[in-house]
Amino acid sequence: MIKEQIKVQTVETISPVISDYGAEIVDVEIKGPPTRRILVVYVDREGGISIDDCVNLSKRILTLEKLERLLGAGYRLEVSSPGVDRPLKSFRDFQRNLGKEIRIDYRNELGTHRVEGEIDEASMEYVTIRSLENIYKIRYENIITAKQKLKW
């Protein structure tokens, strides 16, 4: 519970820095014991995130004194692109991937299901997937996992 509170406060602290840079937080992980914490921040933006972007964001985040109070002295920071095979989690993730092929596992009152298809729509409540056979409207809270299908 305490770790989740620290994560929420950390996101609130770093969000303005990430936004001012023109990027957005995809995910945040806090790893390790309280005396040797590692803060991993996954960021993205239109056009993607470069290594130079990660370095610049790291320098900006490290100037935030509140993080040391939250995470402890000597915490380690890693800023990274989420990668192409990352799970889609937020409304923005689905919106950013409109028209792309995904695989989505979800649950409803009939059980657990898997659908593969194209993201047709992403509203605030649900995502619409168009497969070869059908159209599925899946509420975000019912999604177990969703990933973009990569074509190699």
Buried (B, 14 or more C-beta within 10 A) or exposed (E): EEEEEBBEBBBEBBEEBBEEBEBBBBBBEBEEEEEEBEBBBBBBBEEEBEEEBBEBBBEBBEEBEEBEEBBBEEBEBEBBBBEEEBBBBBBEBBBBBEEBBBBBBBEEEEEEBEBEBBBBBBEEEBBBBBBEEEEBEBEBEBBEEBBBEEEE
